C-alpha cells in the first residue's frame, strides 16, 4: 500500500500520484480520471471515452434534399425578413 499526503493549493486539495501508479494506469499529465466513492473509500480510474456518438458531416446531411431545404427556408423566412419585436439589434 502506498501512502500519500493531501495538501492545499489555492482553494483545492491536492494529492500527489506517484509516477509508478501513473505508469501502471497508463495515465499521463492532463489525463481525465473518474473518482468513485463507496463505503468511505474512493477508487480512481482513467475516464472512459465518451459513449456519445460523433457524426460526420456526411452522416448529418444524409437524407437532406433540395426540396426539404427549400421548405425549411420558406418556413423561416419571417425570422430573416421580419421587423424586430423586442430589444434585439436590427
C-alpha positions as CSV (number, residue, x, y, z in Angstrom):
1,X,0.0,0.0,0.0
2,X,1.2,3.5,-0.9
3,X,0.6,6.4,1.4
4,X,0.3,10.0,0.1
5,X,-0.4,13.3,1.7
6,X,-3.2,15.8,0.9
7,X,-2.1,19.4,0.7
8,X,-3.8,22.7,0.0
9,X,-3.1,24.6,-3.2
10,X,-5.2,27.7,-3.6
11,X,-8.8,26.6,-2.9
12,X,-8.2,23.0,-3.9
13,X,-7.0,19.9,-2.1
14,X,-4.1,18.3,-4.0
15,X,-3.0,14.6,-3.8
16,X,0.3,13.6,-5.4
17,X,0.0,10.4,-7.5
18,X,3.4,8.6,-7.6
19,X,4.9,8.0,-11.0
20,X,4.8,4.2,-10.8
21,X,1.0,4.4,-10.2
22,X,0.6,6.7,-13.2
23,X,2.6,4.3,-15.3
24,X,0.5,1.3,-14.1
25,X,-2.7,3.0,-15.0
26,X,-1.2,4.4,-18.3
27,X,-2.2,7.9,-17.2
28,X,-0.3,11.0,-18.3
29,X,-0.3,14.6,-17.0
30,X,-3.5,16.2,-18.3
31,X,-5.5,12.9,-18.4
32,X,-9.0,12.8,-17.1
33,X,-9.8,10.4,-14.2
34,X,-13.0,9.1,-12.8
35,X,-13.4,9.1,-9.0
36,X,-16.0,6.9,-7.3
37,X,-16.7,6.9,-3.5
38,X,-18.1,3.7,-2.0
39,X,-18.2,2.9,1.7
40,X,-15.9,5.7,2.7
41,X,-13.2,4.9,0.2
42,X,-12.6,6.2,-3.3
43,X,-11.5,4.5,-6.4
44,X,-9.6,6.3,-9.2
45,X,-9.6,5.0,-12.8
46,X,-8.9,6.5,-16.2
47,X,-12.0,8.1,-17.6
48,X,-13.7,6.1,-20.3
49,X,-14.0,7.6,-23.7
50,X,-17.3,9.4,-24.3
51,X,-20.0,6.9,-25.4
52,X,-21.7,9.8,-27.3
53,X,-21.6,9.1,-31.0
54,X,-19.7,11.6,-33.1
55,X,-21.3,12.1,-36.5
56,X,-19.5,13.1,-39.7
57,X,-20.9,15.9,-41.8
58,X,-22.0,13.3,-44.4
59,X,-24.0,11.4,-41.8
60,X,-25.6,14.6,-40.6
61,X,-26.7,15.7,-44.1
62,X,-27.8,12.2,-45.2
63,X,-31.4,12.5,-46.3
64,X,-31.4,16.2,-46.8
65,X,-32.8,17.2,-50.2
66,X,-33.1,20.4,-52.1
67,X,-36.9,20.3,-51.7
68,X,-36.6,19.8,-48.0
69,X,-34.2,22.8,-47.7
70,X,-36.5,25.0,-49.8
71,X,-39.4,24.1,-47.5
72,X,-37.3,24.8,-44.4
73,X,-36.2,28.2,-45.8
74,X,-39.8,29.1,-46.7
75,X,-40.8,28.3,-43.1
76,X,-38.2,30.5,-41.5
77,X,-38.4,33.4,-44.0
78,X,-40.2,35.6,-41.5
79,X,-37.3,35.2,-39.0
80,X,-34.9,36.6,-41.5
81,X,-37.1,39.3,-43.0
82,X,-39.4,40.3,-40.2
83,X,-39.1,43.5,-38.1
84,X,-37.5,43.5,-34.6
85,X,-40.2,42.8,-32.0
86,X,-38.1,43.3,-28.8
87,X,-34.8,44.7,-27.9
88,X,-32.8,42.8,-30.5
89,X,-30.4,44.7,-32.7
90,X,-31.6,45.4,-36.2
